């Protein structure tokens, strides 16, 4: 009887894990078809600064929204360059600065395109 309960529990945990992974993938834009192009990432990178911090879960989510093209963003790691973040009053990461305005938290690619004026 204990083995049956343990097996059922294992199946439930596995199903919940798979469902969570699917939901996470949909909510973070990890589907390859949804990743922004290099052109979009470069444009956003040229018109913004993204402040992140090592170990920040939300920063990783933001990074995942860009996939390989994250490298084209203009990022400053507050863990490595604390002075840059302190001088601008960055209190939470990720924080985007676009046209002199701060946007705290994970931003969608669509929102970033809008904020930076991307016309592509």
C-alpha positions in Angstrom: 0.0 0.0 0.0 2.8 2.4 0.8 4.5 1.8 -2.5 1.3 2.6 -4.4 0.9 5.9 -2.5 4.6 6.8 -3.1 4.2 6.0 -6.8 1.0 8.2 -7.0 2.8 11.0 -5.2 5.7 10.7 -7.6 3.4 10.9 -10.6 1.6 14.0 -9.2 4.9 15.7 -8.6 6.1 14.9 -12.1 2.9 16.2 -13.7 3.1 19.4 -11.6 6.7 19.9 -12.6 5.9 19.5 -16.3 2.9 21.8 -16.1 5.1 24.4 -14.3 7.8 24.2 -16.9 5.2 24.7 -19.7 3.7 27.7 -17.9 7.2 29.2 -17.2 8.2 28.7 -20.8 5.0 30.5 -22.0 5.4 33.4 -19.5 9.0 34.0 -20.1 9.1 33.9 -23.9 11.4 30.9 -24.1 9.7 29.6 -27.2 12.2 30.1 -30.0 9.6 31.6 -32.3 8.9 34.3 -29.7 12.5 35.5 -29.2 13.3 38.9 -30.6 15.5 39.2 -33.6 19.1 40.4 -33.4 17.9 43.7 -35.0 15.3 44.3 -32.3 17.7 43.4 -29.5 20.4 45.7 -30.9 17.9 48.5 -31.2 16.7 48.1 -27.7 20.3 47.9 -26.5 21.3 51.1 -28.3 18.3 53.0 -26.7 18.3 51.7 -23.1 20.4 50.5 -20.2 19.5 47.4 -18.3 20.6 47.2 -14.7 20.9 43.6 -13.4 22.5 41.8 -10.5 24.2 38.4 -10.2 21.8 35.9 -8.6 18.7 37.9 -9.4 15.9 35.5 -10.5 13.9 38.2 -12.3 17.0 39.3 -14.1 17.4 35.8 -15.4 13.8 35.8 -16.6 14.5 39.1 -18.4 17.6 37.6 -20.0 15.6 34.5 -21.1 13.2 36.8 -23.0 16.0 37.7 -25.3 17.8 34.3 -25.6 21.0 34.5 -27.6 20.4 38.1 -28.4 20.7 39.2 -24.8 24.3 39.9 -25.6 23.2 42.9 -27.6 21.6 44.7 -24.7 23.5 47.4 -22.9 23.7 45.9 -19.4 25.3 47.0 -16.1 25.7 44.4 -13.4 25.1 46.1 -10.0 26.9 43.3 -8.2 30.1 44.2 -10.2 29.6 47.9 -10.5 27.7 48.9 -7.4 28.7 52.6 -7.7 27.0 53.0 -11.1 23.8 51.6 -9.6 24.0 53.6 -6.3 24.6 56.9 -8.2 21.4 56.4 -10.2 19.4 55.3 -7.2 18.8 51.8 -8.6 17.1 50.0 -5.8 15.8 46.8 -7.5 16.8 44.7 -10.5 16.1 44.4 -13.2 15.7 48.1 -13.9 15.6 49.6 -17.4 16.5 53.2 -18.0 15.0 54.5 -21.3 14.9 58.1 -22.2 15.8 59.1 -18.7 12.9 57.1 -17.1 13.2 54.1 -14.9 11.2 51.0 -15.5 11.6 48.5 -12.6 10.9 44.8 -13.1 10.8 42.4 -16.0 9.6 44.2 -19.2 8.2 42.4 -22.2 10.0 42.7 -25.5 6.8 44.4 -26.9 6.8 47.0 -24.1 10.6 47.6 -24.6 10.0 48.1 -28.4 7.3 50.6 -27.6 9.4 52.5 -24.9 12.5 52.7 -27.1 10.5 53.7 -30.2 11.4 50.7 -32.4 9.6 51.0 -35.7 10.6 47.8 -37.4 
